[in-house]
Amino acid sequence: MTLSVKHAGNRTVLLVLLLYFSAVTLAGGQDTDYKYFYRITFTDKGDYTTADFSPSELLSPRAVERRVKAGISVPDFQDLPVFKSYLDQMVNMGLKLHCTSKWMNSALFKSTSPADIAALNDLPFVNDIKLVKSTGLKSQHADKTEIMITATAATPYDLPITMLNGSMLHNSGFNGNNIIIAILDGGFVYADIASSLNNLRDEGRIMNTRDFVNNTGDVYNASEHGTAVLSVLAGNIPGVIEGTAPSAGYLLLKTEDVVTEFPCEEDFWVAGAEFADSCGADIISSSLGYFTFDDPSMNYKISNLDGKTAFITRAAEIAASKGILVVNSAGNERNKTWKYIIFPSDGEDVLAAGAVDGNGMISSFSSAGPTSDGRIKPDNVALGVSVPLQVSPSSVSYASGTSFSCPILSGMSACLMQAVPEAKASDITDALRKTADRSLTPDSLYGFGIPDMLKALSYLQDKYANIPDEGIITAPNPTTGNLRIIFSKPPSSFTLEIISLSGKVVYKKDFSEFAGKVISLDALQNREQGIYFVRVTTPGGIFTNKVIKLRY
């Protein structure tokens, strides 16, 4: 679906729905002469084995590191590329390759005329052939059109964060630094000039861009929807807009064809997800989803919402199995014919994001669960009504939709990942569910409810940090420079000093607000070896530990 903008007086009111479908790898380009797209899955990967490839041939070092942290073997069978000989034979039969999926062992081909399905099916290595785009008129169904969701009043710029009790994380320096978020969307018009993204661009944190619809690197076209999502995550204008992960790195991936609606967009989405994985992304933030198409014969059924049927859902589950936190909009369908969550938010390991208003009440549009097999969905909710964002070069607007509750949850999850680097993606999901306001009584509208980021942080730190019974501990000790100071209880505020053996204060910092029980710092990194004293002054007392600094 698309995002359009309507000007009303001196305010910009967004007409918002959601975007839709996608999947696979790269080859040709989206040419209007190609009217037919076929998803072909293969029986095997030919002669390829995991012994034929080193991890560095298939994944970035960062992707390998994430897999190792999650206890995943590298590489595994799903990491192997689609067998080239199979692809070549398809091309020799008159098809043009658009992209591939190593995870799904499939390829998306296109042609100017209908393919000879019988001849293709006769090939011994072909498992299945599915037409995923054909000629036809754009659907005129009401649930395929844009819905105006009007912002009736300006929302406090920081409400997306304060609603989740996340301000102290930002004030403590947990703002997504060193976390990579991949945004899968329909276009990023004005993201290259939008004022709220100046810091993001100036600091070089747009790490890569890719258009999987047209197979190019240019994503600053087609739609402002991705720009709106990006501004919710990374926007930064003091007192006007505060992104949930303003210091994270970003992959801007266009996987949505905003002109038509066909299942081939699932293949584009999978292509984007695999690219994000190979780049080492920690989080996929996807404000997209699918259920009906321009050709009604291709539509999904509500009974398919079982987490294992839809092509895009199966791929999203694989992404989660690679250690990526996959956050997806639940959908804006509850006040329409479909009513339920959309694919791939039905995935068991996909964090489905619903939308509430500024009072914490579920919005009229936020799609409902449960899944067709009875699981709780959505998973969590966040602000999705009148969300501050930017879709123009210089002005901030307000828009509604689960498209925006999704990046709120994605960004705050990035802050948790930064604060607790040992935590796996599955730990983050678990923490958001267990610390939400409806965790004991989840339902099909709110899921587990609005998460509490301070409680989630404490939950994760208790799981991974060696919390002392009282006072503080410093670790490791001895150290080569990096230190972690671990509190028995959250200090809320404190002053940290590092003092040399001669009594000189070599480091001092005041923390007027601090979230959690653990702080990491490299204050001794460039100091001489020797004995130092770490002195921490909190409202509850003064604590001092001796630390031995070693040479590198």
C-alpha positions as CSV (number, residue, x, y, z in Angstrom):
1,M,0.0,0.0,0.0
2,T,1.0,3.6,-0.2
3,L,1.4,6.7,1.9
4,S,0.2,10.0,0.6
5,V,0.3,13.5,2.1
6,K,-2.4,16.1,2.2
7,H,-1.8,19.7,3.3
8,A,-4.5,21.2,5.6
9,G,-3.8,24.9,6.3
10,N,-0.3,25.1,7.7
11,R,-0.3,21.5,8.9
12,T,0.6,18.4,7.1
13,V,-1.9,15.6,7.6
14,L,-0.8,12.2,6.4
15,L,-3.0,9.7,4.7
16,V,-1.7,6.5,6.0
17,L,-2.2,2.8,5.5
18,L,0.5,0.2,5.5
19,L,2.9,-0.9,2.8
20,Y,2.9,-4.5,1.5
21,F,4.8,-7.7,0.4
22,S,8.4,-8.6,-0.8
23,A,11.4,-11.3,-1.1
24,V,15.0,-12.5,-2.6
25,T,18.5,-11.5,-4.2
26,L,19.6,-9.5,-7.4
27,A,19.8,-9.8,-11.1
28,G,17.9,-7.7,-13.7
29,G,15.7,-4.7,-13.0
30,Q,12.0,-4.0,-12.8
31,D,11.0,-3.5,-16.5
32,T,7.4,-2.7,-17.4
33,D,7.7,-5.1,-20.4
34,Y,7.8,-8.0,-18.0
35,K,4.2,-8.8,-17.1
36,Y,4.6,-12.2,-15.6
37,F,6.6,-13.1,-12.5
38,Y,7.2,-16.7,-11.4
39,R,8.5,-18.0,-8.1
40,I,10.3,-21.2,-8.7
41,T,11.5,-23.3,-5.8
42,F,14.2,-26.0,-6.2
43,T,14.5,-29.5,-4.7
44,D,18.1,-29.0,-3.5
45,K,21.2,-26.8,-3.9
46,G,22.9,-29.0,-6.4
47,D,26.5,-29.8,-5.6
48,Y,26.9,-27.0,-3.1
49,T,27.8,-28.0,0.5
50,T,28.7,-26.0,3.6
51,A,32.3,-27.3,3.2
52,D,32.5,-25.4,-0.2
53,F,32.2,-22.0,1.5
54,S,33.9,-20.2,4.3
55,P,31.7,-18.0,6.5
56,S,33.4,-14.8,5.1
57,E,32.4,-15.8,1.6
58,L,28.7,-15.7,2.5
59,L,28.4,-13.3,5.4
60,S,30.0,-10.2,6.8
61,P,32.1,-10.5,10.0
62,R,29.4,-8.7,11.9
63,A,26.8,-11.2,10.7
64,V,29.0,-14.1,11.7
65,E,29.5,-12.5,15.2
66,R,25.7,-12.2,15.6
67,R,25.2,-15.9,14.7
68,V,27.9,-17.0,17.1
69,K,26.4,-15.0,19.9
70,A,23.0,-16.7,19.2
71,G,24.6,-20.1,19.1
72,I,24.0,-20.6,15.4
73,S,26.3,-22.7,13.2
74,V,28.0,-20.7,10.4
75,P,27.4,-21.3,7.6
76,D,24.4,-23.6,7.5
77,F,22.5,-25.1,4.6
78,Q,20.3,-22.0,4.3
79,D,23.3,-19.8,3.8
80,L,24.3,-21.6,0.6
81,P,23.3,-19.8,-2.6
82,V,20.8,-21.1,-5.1
83,F,22.6,-23.5,-7.4
84,K,23.8,-21.5,-10.4
85,S,23.4,-24.3,-13.0
86,Y,19.6,-24.4,-12.1
87,L,19.3,-20.6,-12.6
88,D,21.2,-20.8,-15.9
89,Q,18.9,-23.5,-17.3
90,M,15.8,-21.4,-16.4
91,V,17.4,-18.4,-18.3
92,N,18.1,-20.7,-21.3
93,M,14.4,-21.5,-21.4
94,G,13.5,-17.8,-21.9
95,L,13.0,-16.5,-18.4
96,K,14.9,-13.5,-16.9
97,L,16.2,-13.7,-13.4
98,H,15.1,-10.9,-11.0
99,C,16.3,-12.2,-7.7
100,T,16.9,-15.3,-5.6
101,S,16.4,-16.5,-2.0
102,K,19.0,-18.8,-0.5
103,W,16.8,-19.2,2.6
104,M,13.8,-20.4,0.6
105,N,15.9,-22.1,-2.1
106,S,13.9,-20.2,-4.7
107,A,14.3,-17.7,-7.5
108,L,12.0,-15.0,-8.9
109,F,11.9,-15.0,-12.7
110,K,10.0,-12.7,-15.1
111,S,8.9,-12.9,-18.7
112,T,7.1,-10.8,-21.3
113,S,4.6,-13.6,-22.0
114,P,3.3,-16.6,-20.1
115,A,5.9,-19.3,-19.4
116,D,5.7,-22.9,-20.4
117,I,4.8,-24.2,-17.0
118,A,4.7,-27.9,-18.1
119,A,8.1,-27.8,-19.6
120,L,9.5,-26.1,-16.4
121,N,7.8,-28.7,-14.2
122,D,9.5,-31.5,-16.1
123,L,12.9,-30.4,-15.0
124,P,14.0,-32.8,-12.2
125,F,15.3,-30.1,-9.9
126,V,12.1,-28.0,-9.9
127,N,10.0,-28.4,-6.8
128,D,7.3,-25.9,-7.4
129,I,6.3,-23.1,-9.7
130,K,3.9,-20.3,-8.6
131,L,2.7,-17.3,-10.7
132,V,3.2,-14.3,-8.4
133,K,2.4,-11.5,-10.8
134,S,0.4,-11.2,-13.9
135,T,-1.4,-8.7,-16.1
136,G,-4.5,-7.2,-14.7
137,L,-6.1,-4.1,-13.3
138,K,-5.3,-2.5,-10.0
139,S,-7.7,-3.7,-7.3
140,Q,-10.4,-1.2,-6.3
141,H,-11.4,-2.8,-3.1
142,A,-11.9,-0.4,-0.2
143,D,-9.3,-2.1,1.9
144,K,-6.7,-1.5,-0.9
145,T,-7.2,2.3,-0.9
146,E,-5.6,4.9,1.3
147,I,-7.3,5.8,4.6
148,M,-7.0,9.2,6.1
149,I,-6.1,9.0,9.8
150,T,-6.1,12.6,10.9
151,A,-3.9,14.0,13.7
152,T,-6.4,16.1,15.6
153,A,-3.8,17.6,18.0
154,A,-0.1,17.8,18.3
155,T,1.4,15.0,20.3
156,P,4.2,15.8,22.8
157,Y,7.4,15.2,20.8
158,D,8.7,12.6,23.3
159,L,5.5,10.7,23.9
160,P,6.5,7.7,21.8
161,I,9.4,7.3,24.3
162,T,7.8,8.3,27.6
163,M,4.8,6.1,27.0
164,L,7.3,3.1,27.1
165,N,9.2,4.6,30.1
166,G,12.2,4.9,27.9
167,S,13.5,8.4,28.5
168,M,16.0,7.4,31.1
169,L,17.6,4.9,28.6
170,H,18.3,7.8,26.3
171,N,19.5,10.0,29.1
172,S,21.9,7.3,30.1
173,G,23.4,7.2,26.7
174,F,21.5,4.1,25.5
175,N,20.3,5.4,22.1
176,G,21.1,2.6,19.7
177,N,24.8,3.2,19.3
178,N,26.5,0.4,17.4
179,I,23.2,-1.3,16.6
180,I,22.2,-1.8,12.9
181,I,18.6,-1.5,11.9
182,A,17.3,-2.5,8.5
183,I,14.2,-0.7,7.4
184,L,12.2,-2.5,4.7
185,D,9.8,-0.2,3.1
186,G,8.4,1.4,-0.1
187,G,10.7,4.3,-0.6
188,F,12.6,7.1,1.2
189,V,11.7,10.3,-0.6
190,Y,13.3,13.3,1.1
191,A,15.3,11.1,3.5
192,D,18.4,12.5,1.8
193,I,17.5,16.1,2.8
194,A,15.0,15.9,5.7
195,S,16.2,18.2,8.5
196,S,15.5,15.7,11.3
197,L,17.9,13.3,9.7
198,N,20.9,15.7,9.4
199,N,22.8,14.0,12.2
200,L,22.2,10.6,10.7
201,R,23.6,11.7,7.3
202,D,26.4,13.8,8.6
203,E,27.7,11.0,10.8
204,G,27.6,8.5,7.9
205,R,25.1,6.1,9.6
206,I,23.1,5.4,6.5
207,M,25.2,2.3,5.9
208,N,23.7,1.0,2.7
209,T,20.8,1.5,0.4
210,R,19.2,-1.0,-2.0
211,D,16.1,-1.1,-4.1
212,F,15.0,-4.7,-4.6
213,V,12.0,-3.8,-6.7
214,N,14.2,-2.2,-9.5
215,N,17.6,-3.7,-8.5
216,T,19.3,-0.4,-8.0
217,G,21.0,1.4,-5.2
218,D,18.6,4.4,-5.3
219,V,15.9,4.3,-2.7
220,Y,15.0,8.1,-2.5
221,N,12.0,7.7,-4.6
222,A,8.4,6.3,-5.0
223,S,7.2,6.9,-1.4
224,E,7.7,9.0,1.7
225,H,6.5,6.2,3.9
226,G,10.0,4.9,4.6
227,T,11.2,8.4,5.4
228,A,8.4,8.7,8.0
229,V,9.5,5.4,9.5
230,L,13.1,6.4,9.5
231,S,12.3,9.7,11.2
232,V,10.5,7.9,14.0
233,L,13.6,5.9,14.5
234,A,16.4,8.4,13.9
235,G,14.8,11.9,13.8
236,N,16.5,14.5,15.9
237,I,15.3,18.0,16.3
238,P,15.5,19.0,20.0
239,G,12.0,19.7,21.4
240,V,10.4,18.8,18.2
241,I,11.1,15.2,17.3
242,E,13.1,12.5,19.1
243,G,13.8,9.3,17.4
244,T,13.7,6.1,19.4
245,A,17.2,5.0,18.2
246,P,18.9,8.3,17.1
247,S,22.4,6.9,17.2
248,A,21.9,3.6,15.4
249,G,23.2,2.7,11.9
250,Y,20.6,2.1,9.2
251,L,20.1,0.1,6.0
252,L,17.4,1.6,3.8
253,L,15.9,-1.2,1.7
254,K,13.1,-0.7,-0.7
255,T,11.1,-3.9,-1.0
256,E,7.6,-2.6,-1.6
257,D,6.2,-1.9,-5.1
258,V,3.9,1.0,-4.4
259,V,2.3,0.8,-7.9
260,T,0.8,-2.7,-7.8
261,E,0.1,-5.3,-5.2
262,F,1.3,-8.9,-6.0
263,P,2.9,-11.7,-4.1
264,C,6.2,-11.1,-5.9
265,E,6.7,-8.3,-3.3
266,E,7.1,-11.1,-0.8
267,D,10.1,-12.2,-2.8
268,F,11.5,-8.6,-2.7
269,W,11.0,-8.5,1.0
270,V,12.9,-11.8,1.5
271,A,15.7,-10.4,-0.7
272,G,15.9,-7.4,1.6
273,A,15.9,-9.5,4.8
274,E,18.7,-11.7,3.4
275,F,20.7,-8.6,2.5
276,A,20.1,-7.3,6.0
277,D,21.3,-10.6,7.5
278,S,24.5,-10.7,5.3
279,C,25.3,-7.1,6.4
280,G,25.0,-8.0,10.0
281,A,21.8,-6.1,10.9
282,D,20.6,-6.6,14.4
283,I,17.0,-5.6,13.8
284,I,14.6,-5.6,10.9
285,S,11.9,-3.0,11.2
286,S,9.2,-3.7,8.6
287,S,6.1,-1.5,8.3
288,L,4.8,-3.7,5.6
289,G,2.3,-6.6,5.3
290,Y,0.1,-8.6,2.9
291,F,-3.1,-10.5,2.7
292,T,-5.0,-9.4,-0.5
293,F,-3.7,-8.7,-4.0
294,D,-4.6,-7.2,-7.3
295,D,-5.4,-10.7,-8.5
296,P,-7.9,-12.0,-6.0
297,S,-7.0,-15.6,-6.8
298,M,-3.6,-15.0,-5.2
299,N,-5.2,-13.7,-1.9
300,Y,-4.3,-15.3,1.5
301,K,-7.0,-16.6,3.8
302,I,-7.4,-15.8,7.5
303,S,-6.8,-19.5,8.1
304,N,-3.3,-19.1,6.7
305,L,-2.4,-16.9,9.7
306,D,-0.7,-19.9,11.4
307,G,2.9,-18.7,11.3
308,K,4.0,-21.3,8.8
309,T,2.1,-20.9,5.5
310,A,2.8,-17.5,4.0
311,F,6.0,-17.2,2.0
312,I,7.0,-14.0,3.7
313,T,6.2,-15.3,7.2
314,R,8.3,-18.4,6.7
315,A,11.2,-16.2,5.6
316,A,10.7,-13.8,8.5
317,E,10.9,-16.8,10.9
318,I,14.2,-17.8,9.2
319,A,15.5,-14.3,9.7
320,A,14.6,-14.6,13.4
321,S,16.4,-17.9,13.6
322,K,19.6,-16.1,12.4
323,G,19.5,-14.0,15.5
324,I,17.8,-11.0,14.0
325,L,15.0,-9.2,15.9
326,V,12.2,-9.0,13.4
327,V,9.6,-6.3,14.2
328,N,6.6,-6.0,11.9
329,S,3.5,-3.8,11.9
330,A,0.4,-5.8,13.0
331,G,-1.7,-4.0,10.3
332,N,-4.4,-1.3,10.1
333,E,-7.3,-3.6,9.3
334,R,-9.5,-4.0,12.4
335,N,-12.1,-1.4,11.2
336,K,-12.2,-3.0,7.7
337,T,-13.2,-6.3,6.1
338,W,-10.0,-8.3,7.0
339,K,-9.9,-7.2,10.6
340,Y,-6.9,-9.4,11.6
341,I,-3.2,-9.1,11.7
342,I,-1.3,-9.3,8.4
343,F,1.5,-11.4,7.1
344,P,4.3,-11.8,8.3
345,S,3.2,-10.6,11.8
346,D,1.7,-14.0,12.3
347,G,5.2,-15.5,12.7
348,E,5.8,-17.0,16.2
349,D,9.2,-15.2,16.5
350,V,8.1,-12.0,14.8
351,L,7.3,-9.2,17.2
352,A,4.0,-7.9,15.9
353,A,3.4,-4.2,16.8
354,G,-0.1,-2.9,17.4
355,A,-1.1,0.8,17.9
356,V,-2.6,2.7,20.8
357,D,-3.5,6.4,21.2
358,G,-1.9,8.9,23.5
359,N,-4.0,7.6,26.4
360,G,-2.9,4.0,25.9
361,M,-6.2,2.9,24.4
362,I,-6.1,0.6,21.4
363,S,-6.8,2.4,18.1
364,S,-9.8,1.6,16.1
365,F,-7.6,0.4,13.2
366,S,-5.0,-1.7,14.9
367,S,-5.3,-5.2,13.6
368,A,-6.5,-7.9,15.9
369,G,-5.3,-11.4,16.8
370,P,-5.1,-14.1,17.6
371,T,-3.4,-16.2,14.9
372,S,-5.4,-19.0,13.3
373,D,-3.7,-21.5,15.5
374,G,-4.6,-19.6,18.7
375,R,-1.4,-17.7,19.6
376,I,-1.5,-14.2,21.2
377,K,-1.0,-11.5,18.6
378,P,-0.1,-8.6,18.5
379,D,2.9,-9.1,20.8
380,N,3.1,-5.5,22.1
381,V,1.6,-2.1,21.4
382,A,3.1,1.4,21.2
383,L,1.9,4.9,20.2
384,G,0.4,4.7,16.8
385,V,-2.0,7.7,16.8
386,S,-0.7,11.2,15.9
387,V,3.0,10.1,16.0
388,P,5.5,13.0,15.3
389,L,7.5,12.3,12.1
390,Q,8.9,13.9,9.0
391,V,8.0,13.4,5.4
392,S,9.1,16.7,3.9
393,P,12.5,18.5,3.8
394,S,11.8,20.8,6.7
395,S,8.5,20.4,8.6
396,V,7.4,17.9,11.2
397,S,4.0,16.2,10.8
398,Y,1.7,13.8,12.7
399,A,0.5,10.5,11.4
400,S,-1.2,7.3,12.5
401,G,-0.8,3.6,11.8
402,T,0.9,0.5,13.1
403,S,3.5,1.6,10.5
404,F,4.8,3.9,13.2
405,S,4.3,1.9,16.4
406,C,6.6,-0.6,14.7
407,P,9.7,1.6,14.5
408,I,9.0,2.9,18.1
409,L,9.3,-0.7,19.3
410,S,12.2,-1.4,17.0
411,G,14.2,1.7,18.1
412,M,13.7,1.1,21.8
413,S,14.7,-2.5,21.4
414,A,17.9,-1.2,19.8
415,C,18.6,0.8,23.0
416,L,18.1,-2.4,25.1
417,M,20.6,-4.2,22.8
418,Q,23.1,-1.5,23.3
419,A,22.6,-1.5,27.1
420,V,22.8,-5.3,27.3
421,P,25.1,-6.5,24.5
422,E,24.9,-10.1,25.6
423,A,21.2,-10.2,25.1
424,K,20.0,-12.2,22.1
425,A,17.1,-11.0,19.9
426,S,14.9,-13.7,21.5
427,D,15.8,-12.2,24.9
428,I,14.6,-8.8,23.8
429,T,11.3,-10.2,22.7
430,D,10.9,-12.1,25.9
431,A,11.7,-9.0,28.0
432,L,9.1,-6.8,26.1
433,R,6.4,-9.3,26.6
434,K,7.1,-10.1,30.3
435,T,7.5,-6.4,31.4
436,A,4.4,-5.1,29.5
437,D,1.4,-3.8,31.3
438,R,-0.9,-6.7,30.3
439,S,1.7,-9.5,30.6
440,L,-0.5,-11.4,33.0
441,T,-3.7,-11.0,31.0
442,P,-2.7,-10.7,27.3
443,D,-5.5,-10.5,24.7
444,S,-6.1,-10.2,21.0
445,L,-6.1,-6.4,20.8
446,Y,-3.2,-5.3,23.0
447,G,-1.2,-8.5,23.1
448,F,1.0,-8.3,26.1
449,G,0.5,-4.5,26.2
450,I,2.8,-1.5,26.4
451,P,6.3,-2.5,27.4
452,D,8.2,-0.8,30.2
453,M,11.8,-0.2,29.0
454,L,13.2,0.2,32.5
455,K,11.7,-3.0,33.7
456,A,12.9,-4.7,30.5
457,L,16.4,-3.4,31.0
458,S,16.4,-4.7,34.6
459,Y,15.1,-8.0,33.5
460,L,17.9,-8.4,30.9
461,Q,20.6,-7.2,33.2
462,D,19.5,-9.5,35.9
463,K,19.8,-12.4,33.4
464,Y,23.3,-11.5,32.1
465,A,25.1,-9.4,34.7
466,N,26.6,-10.7,37.9
467,I,24.6,-8.5,40.2
468,P,26.2,-8.1,43.6
469,D,24.1,-8.4,46.8
470,E,25.1,-4.9,47.9
471,G,27.3,-2.0,46.8
472,I,29.1,-2.2,43.4
473,I,31.6,-4.4,41.6
474,T,33.9,-3.6,38.7
475,A,34.8,-6.1,36.1
476,P,36.9,-7.4,34.6
477,N,39.6,-6.9,37.2
478,P,42.4,-6.8,36.2
479,T,41.5,-5.0,33.0
480,T,43.2,-3.8,29.9
481,G,41.0,-0.7,29.8
482,N,37.3,-1.6,29.4
483,L,35.3,-1.6,32.6
484,R,31.8,-2.5,33.6
485,I,30.5,-1.1,36.9
486,I,27.6,-3.2,38.2
487,F,25.3,-1.9,40.9
488,S,23.3,-4.0,43.3
489,K,20.3,-1.7,42.8
490,P,19.6,1.0,40.1
491,P,21.3,4.1,41.3
492,S,19.0,6.6,39.4
493,S,21.9,9.1,39.6
494,F,25.6,9.0,40.5
495,T,29.0,10.5,40.1
496,L,31.8,8.3,38.8
497,E,35.5,9.1,39.5
498,I,38.6,7.1,38.7
499,I,41.6,8.0,40.9
500,S,45.2,7.1,40.4
501,L,47.4,5.6,43.1
502,S,48.9,9.1,43.7
503,G,45.4,10.5,44.4
504,K,44.9,12.3,41.0
505,V,41.4,12.2,39.6
506,V,41.9,11.0,36.0
507,Y,38.3,10.6,35.1
508,K,35.1,12.1,36.4
509,K,31.5,12.1,35.1
510,D,28.2,13.0,36.6
511,F,25.1,11.0,35.7
512,S,22.1,13.0,36.7
513,E,19.9,10.2,35.4
514,F,20.8,6.6,34.9
515,A,18.8,3.5,33.8
516,G,19.6,0.0,35.0
517,K,22.4,-1.6,37.0
518,V,25.3,-1.7,34.6
519,I,27.5,0.9,32.9
520,S,30.3,0.2,30.5
521,L,33.2,2.6,29.9
522,D,36.7,2.7,28.4
523,A,38.1,5.4,30.7
524,L,41.2,3.4,31.4
525,Q,41.8,2.4,27.8
526,N,44.7,4.8,27.3
527,R,46.0,5.0,30.9
528,E,49.3,3.6,32.1
529,Q,49.3,0.3,33.9
530,G,49.0,0.3,37.6
531,I,46.4,0.5,40.4
532,Y,43.4,2.8,40.2
533,F,40.4,3.4,42.5
534,V,36.9,3.6,41.1
535,R,34.8,5.7,43.4
536,V,31.0,5.9,42.8
537,T,28.9,8.4,44.8
538,T,25.2,7.6,44.8
539,P,22.2,8.9,46.8
540,G,22.6,5.8,48.9
541,G,26.3,6.1,49.7
542,I,29.9,6.1,48.4
543,F,31.5,2.9,47.1
544,T,35.1,2.4,46.2
545,N,36.8,-0.5,44.3
546,K,40.4,-1.1,43.5
547,V,41.2,-1.9,39.9
548,I,44.4,-3.2,38.4
549,K,45.1,-1.8,34.9
550,L,47.3,-4.0,32.7
551,R,49.3,-3.2,29.6
552,Y,47.6,-4.0,26.3
